[in-house]
């Protein structure tokens, strides 16, 4: 009887709760940005040629979506990592060797 109460139980959860939020294989927010810019291009080129804007928008969408999919395939959280590296870049500079000079931190004398 005691053995039955000691058995381990497992609870499954849906795999979508563990996946990154992607759109067409790329980061969702960046894909929306590329899509928005490519949709605005025909309006911006309306005085020159509407169809030139449509063509440029399609080319921009194709190239942007391709590169965003490649980035998300390498690391789905690359956008967040890049933003954090910009924030902490002065404290942790990219140095090639352990004997590289350490930068002076603000407020430390």
Secondary structure as the mmCIF struct_conf table of DSSP 4:
data_model
#
loop_
_struct_conf.conf_type_id
_struct_conf.id
_struct_conf.beg_label_comp_id
_struct_conf.beg_label_asym_id
_struct_conf.beg_label_seq_id
_struct_conf.end_label_comp_id
_struct_conf.end_label_asym_id
_struct_conf.end_label_seq_id
HELX_RH_AL_P HELX_RH_AL_P1 UNK A 2 UNK A 6
BEND BEND1 UNK A 7 UNK A 7
HELX_RH_3T_P HELX_RH_3T_P1 UNK A 15 UNK A 18
BEND BEND2 UNK A 19 UNK A 19
STRN STRN1 UNK A 22 UNK A 23
TURN_TY1_P TURN_TY1_P1 UNK A 24 UNK A 25
STRN STRN2 UNK A 26 UNK A 27
HELX_RH_AL_P HELX_RH_AL_P2 UNK A 28 UNK A 44
TURN_TY1_P TURN_TY1_P2 UNK A 45 UNK A 48
HELX_RH_AL_P HELX_RH_AL_P3 UNK A 50 UNK A 74
TURN_TY1_P TURN_TY1_P3 UNK A 76 UNK A 77
HELX_RH_AL_P HELX_RH_AL_P4 UNK A 78 UNK A 88
TURN_TY1_P TURN_TY1_P4 UNK A 89 UNK A 91
BEND BEND3 UNK A 92 UNK A 92
BEND BEND4 UNK A 96 UNK A 97
TURN_TY1_P TURN_TY1_P5 UNK A 98 UNK A 99
BEND BEND5 UNK A 100 UNK A 100
HELX_LH_PP_P HELX_LH_PP_P1 UNK A 101 UNK A 105
TURN_TY1_P TURN_TY1_P6 UNK A 106 UNK A 107
#
